Every structure is written in structure tokens, then in C-alpha cells.
Amino acid sequence: MSGQSITDRIAAAQHSMTGSSISKAVCKATTHEVSGPKKKHLDYLIHCTNEMNVSVPQLADTLFERTANSSWVVVFKALITTHHLMMYGNERFTQYLASRNTLFNLNNFLDKGALQGYDMSTFIRRYSRYLNEKALSYRLVAVDFTKMKRGIDGVMRTMNTEKLIKTLPIIQNQLDALLDFQANPNELTNGVINAAFMLLFKDSIRLFAAYNEGVINLLEKYFDMKKNQCKDALDIYKKFLYRMTKLSEFLKVAEQVGIDQGDIPDLTQAPSSLLEALEQHLASLEGKKGKEFSADSRANTLSSAVSSLSSTGMSFSRMDEKEKQQALEEEQARLQALKDQRLKEIGMQTPSASPSTQSMGSTNNHSSGMDLFTTTTPSTNSMPNLTSDLFDLQPAFIPAVQSTPAISNANNLQFGGTPAKKPDMQWTQPGEKKLTGGTNWQSKTMSSTTAWSPAPMPPAPAPMAFPMTTPQVPVYGMVPPQMGQMGGVPVMTPQPMMYNQPVLRPTNPFAPIPGAQRFMSV
């Protein structure tokens, strides 16, 4: 069985329709494909655990629902996804699992209808027991042993005697559940169980590192303990030696299946003379006779044992440092990919021309056009260029109306915007004493080049200030006030022109009506 099944595709489509992105991601991570959950789906679910608006109970319940599937692949991948979120997700995910009365009830799970169903079902039952124990440990001590601070000032090294004696058995139980997975190299035959084994391997290293530091603290306090405390501490130390042996067997399997030998720590046991010294000290507290150790001999034995266990603890930190470096490199690669993608998107964008951008770039050789809404006086020596981009505007473009004081600053304001070789009206100021119609009305034409060639004009008079009562100068596209009747003679109202395609302009709307009296500008 390989690839996504029809059931997987239908389930993903249903979650897409209902808008449940979390359920869809869980479904994608737990398909029937015989391989570990894909990283992109796991990363998304990790991100969800860090979002406060995401319901962690809903996420956990969705994973629990997937463990009710009859396929060992789906169930195994649901357990792997849960374990991954406990390791790398927000702590509130583990907190929710620890708050539940029951987690995975898979002690009787068995897939009889699939290839490798019987074998994989056995590991599913063992794996689910470990995850239950991991959540139980968090409930008892409110801390994840695999994430706690380590080192000489770490949690386990600074814990007091009473709390230490209560905490170490909890670590022992979790480590026992992990080592009970008992997978041989010839049983790690597919991507699903290999993904689970890799997570267990990482947990075993970190869990035993905490266990090791707790035992070092225990030994340093042992000869100052009370009789009952010494008895419990001696029992803990003997179990520790047994679990160290089992862990070394587990790590041999990890080495055989291809895990980097540099990630596998070196387990160095304390000298056997330490156990003998511990037993003799307890016997002396109980009033029994036995071999006695001098204070110096006991101190030397203890120092040697602590040194051996400390070197073991140092080797445990290599994997954490390597994983942190790998995570840092992945984050840098992701940021670089986003940066490259953004630069590519910016390079693919084609800037669109507009009158505002043209007017901003009118000072260099590559920009052209004039801002139709500026009030500065154009130069008489050189007129701005108008490119064809000026005419690529939306249909029915009508220039905005400027107020009278703004227009009064210009001696001769012209409005462009017509296609080449078409006439354009030229508005003059009222002080020019020029006829507005008849034979004195002139039009200008646009040359075949992009530059405007203004029609010959008489010298413009000096700017003159208008009184506040001066009516607005008519602007193209604007109906001047009181234009319906001028001097008692009806005048045709100019209509705004819309230029979609080059067309001929109508005749001058302000030409005199036959038989009517002409009027002069004032």
C-alpha cells in the first residue's frame, strides 16, 4: 500500500469544504501512505499549537479520532504526529494531554487485514503506552523531563533530597516504557516505524540525561542522608545501572539502522567499588557489620563515580547542540528562500504609468508628460512631452475643476490630452482682449513627434490679480456658471468630451450663432 487512498482524498476535500484547516492538516499527516508524516504538515500543526486562537483540545481530539481508524498506518502516524507535537509544539499541547483522564486506549489494537498488520500492531500498542506514560509524567511533576534545563545548575542537579527521591522513580517509569518498544534492526522496515523510532531515540537521550544528572545529585547527597533515604537512594542507583545497560542495547540498534554515530552518546558506568561503598554505608546505619571504608577512600570513590557520570552527561549534549544548529540552518534557509521569492516577485512586476508618476519623473530624460493639475507656469522655451501613456486612462476621463485663485497664477494654462493631429481648444485669460470666436478662434495641431508645438500667440500680458467677485474661468469639461445666457444671447452649453478612440472634435461650441451679436471678453 503506497500513496494516498481515495478515503484520504475524500476526507481532505470534506475538511476543505467545511473550512477546518486543522482537521485537514491532521488528515494529510495521517494518510494511508506507508511513510512518516510529511514535514510541511507537522510544521503547520506545530504553528497551530503556538496560535492562541487555535483550539488545542480540538487538535488533540482530531488526532484521537484518527487512532480509531482500522488501518495500522493511520493509527501509527497519528501517534507519531502526537509525539512530534509533544516534543516540538507549544507546551500547552502537552498540558492538555496531561489533563485528560485517558489518552490512547490501544492495548487491544490489531490490524488483521493489511500487510505487516500483525507486526506493526505490536509496536503501536507499545508506542501508545509510552505516550501515555510521557503525559502521566508531566501530570505528576508539571515538567517535561526531555526539555528541562540541564547542567551543573540544572533542575535535577539542584533538587533537594526529598523531592529528588520522589522524582527519579517517575523518570525510571517513563524510560522503562520507552525501552519496552524493543525494535530490532530487521523490524525497522518501513518509513512509519522508522519515524517513530527516531523520535524515541531523541527522547531516550534527553530523558536519560536528566536521569543521569539526578543520580549524580543523589550520590553527592547520599552519605549525608538519613537511613530511610539511603535505602531508597541505593535502590534507585541499582535500577539506574540496570537501565543504563538496557539503554546501551537500544543505542546499538540505533547505530545499526544508520543513525549517525556522532549522535550516539558514550555511556560510562561508575566503578563497581562505588556500589560496594554505598551498601557498606547503609549497613553501618542499620547497625550491621561489614567491610568498612575510610573517609578518604569513600571520598575518592565518590569523586571518581561523579566524574564518570558527568562525562556521560557531556556526551548527551552533543545531539542537542547538533539539533539546534540544524534548526538554525533550516530557519536561515527558509528566510533566504522567502527573500529570494520576494525579490523575484518585485522583479516580475511591471510598473504602470499614470499622470502622477509621469509628473514626478519629468526632470529626467526617461520620463515624460505633464501634471494636468499643477499650477506652475510652463516654460516658453521648451514644452513638456506627452507620451502615449497619458491617453491610456480610463474612459470618460474628465479633469478635475481648479479654483479661480489657483488658475490666476498662470499666464497661459493649456489642457492637453488629445490624440496626435487633432485640434485642441486654447483658452486665454480675459485680459487678452481677444475674440473668442469667428475668424480669430485658432486651433493648434500636434506634430508627429511627442512634443507640443504651440500656435503663434501675441505676447501675454503681465499677470493680473482678479477681484474676489471675478467669475470662474471656464475649464474644459466644466459648465461655466451663467453660461446659458450671455448678453441676452443663448449660447450652446459645452458637453464634456470622452475620448475612447481617436475621433474628430466637434466644431467650436462657442462659435457665434448666425444673426446674433458678438461679445467681447472683459
PyMOL commands that set and color helices and strands:
alter all, ss='L'
color gray80, all
select helices_A, chain A and resi 6-18+21-29+39-49+56-66+72-88+91-99+117-141+161-179+185-187+191-222+227-256+261-263+272-285+295-348+355-360+388-391+404-407+430-432+438-440
alter helices_A, ss='H'
color red, helices_A
select strands_A, chain A and resi 485-486+489-490
alter strands_A, ss='S'
color yellow, strands_A
deselect
rebuild
show_as cartoon
